[in-house]
Amino acid sequence: MQVSFQVDEPLPADARGIRNLEFKALGTKCSVKFREEDERNALVFAADVLNWLGKFEAKFSRFQPNSLISKINEAAGNEWVEIDAETEHLFKLADHLYQCTNGILDPTLLPLLRVWDWKKVHKKLPEFSEVKSALALTGWKKVERRLGAVRLPEVGMGLDLGGFGKEYAVDYIAQMAKKAGIQDVLVDLGRDIFALGGNGAYPFWHVGIEDGNHPGTCWGGLGVTGCAVSSSGDYARYFSHNGTRYGHILDPRTGWPVKNGMRAVTVVAGSCLEAGIYSTAVFVLGNQEGLHLASLARGVEVWTQSESGIDGTRGFGRFLVKAI
């Protein structure tokens, strides 16, 4: 986690009383905007957020060589690894997410992510045989678990909680704000967002909807409070090879980047965990099948942008406001 913060550092409020804590964590740009009149309380909350995130990343990031996830991955095909109650909780969440997305949210995709190394595939695509072999090492149902321990049964298997870890962290920080008595907060970890209260000018927070056909611009905005927003898309991270476009989002059913004409998906839901998994699932499944899946979930509203145009659920429109 590339950030340090002390409770004696300044965190000034703007004209509306909003303080903005900016940092980098979980491999992305993050911010927590919140209203707290007492400066000391604001600094303590900011330090608590960064302290918790630092511990979370050190424990669950596959990019941290000494993390629990790295230890589990290194032991693949061999011994069991002991886990604590927090990890048990995350794995039970993964059970639920895997089931409700029909296997689209799969934490065992690390073998495929290694094959589709983003730094290498621009110049040379992986061989079909490489993808097939990596795909054979995936499957959340293959993971062996017992109370207090986990084991990956095959050498080469690996876990990556990136599909829902950031969203889980967003929800956790929002709960931290509630417990600290903070009523107005916008948690934004790499555009996975949870909003409480308002921004001082309105009784809600403005969140822009990025245009998948024109990255860096917003076609509209959302007014949200008491809910989460998450987006998925291939407009920011993709490359072309021999005239074919390849995005960074993989289809766990094929092992190849999603290729269904989708450009962007934005979801509003009661939790960032829900918003995140459904934005990914809808993007992977495609417009028709994805919107059907989302319609089965209570309180989940979806907007999609694809090569064929814009679509979405009926209730999404009630969140739309003028972009600012």
Secondary structure, 3 states (H helix, E strand, C coil): CCCCCCCCCCCCECCCCEEEEEEEECCEEEEEEEECCCHHHHHHHHHHHHHHHHHHHHHHCCCCCCCHHHHHHHCCCCCCEECCHHHHHHHHHHHHHHHHCCCCCCCCCHHHHHHCCCCCCCCCCCCHHHHHHHHCCCCHHHCEEECCEEECCCCCCCCCHHHCHHHHHHHHHHHHHHHCCCCCEEEEECCEEEEECCCCCCCCEEEEEECCCCCCCEEEEEEECCEEEEEEECCCCEEEECCEEEECCECCCCCCECCCCEEEEEEEECCHHHHHHHHHHHHHHCHHHHHHHHHCCCCCEEEEEECCEEEECHHHHHHEECCC
